[in-house]
């Protein structure tokens, strides 16, 4: 846990859509709330929040002082909102806690090392990115680091029960067998069906392209072109020209 980080904020009068004006000035709108705390709208320089967030994340105590108050408030950062394109901070909540009472927090899970099974053709799948725990605010771990270097064979995995919890921290899930990460066999790709090179298109199907195999993108050469329509063959004048039809759209790839 990092040393105690302090942050200075001021009460905020601007609310609603007008907070965009604050962001343009490099100010982040935020709220302080808690179980026995009246919600309070505050603001602070975005650069100050960014620096503090980089150190404490959402699992460590932050000491917030409002205006000229003589006493700071112990808070956890919650519900950080980011811009969907630029990833800039848009808003944040400060959850005020009682240091003598347990809180419930999602602790991030990070993988470290390399799994030997991957070099043997296995596929590494991370199934859990975080897990919920209960502890006193000062006992919360920063994260759970999972060593995957022991995953040597396809089919092996690591579950929650394999995590060694700090003495005062408790999982809130009843399923400790839930997998965090596992090694699976690679998905077998079906070979595309081979087509005869000189196969003739049946009469009445001139405007339809062959269906692509399920789960595969159509080949570039097989994709219909908007300005191409079937024409009667010149060497067979007696053949009845096919009706011009709209090119069939390739089937969308199933996800």
Order of alpha helices (4+ residues) and beta strands (2+ residues): beta-alpha-beta-beta-alpha-beta-beta-beta-beta-alpha-beta-beta-beta-beta-beta-beta
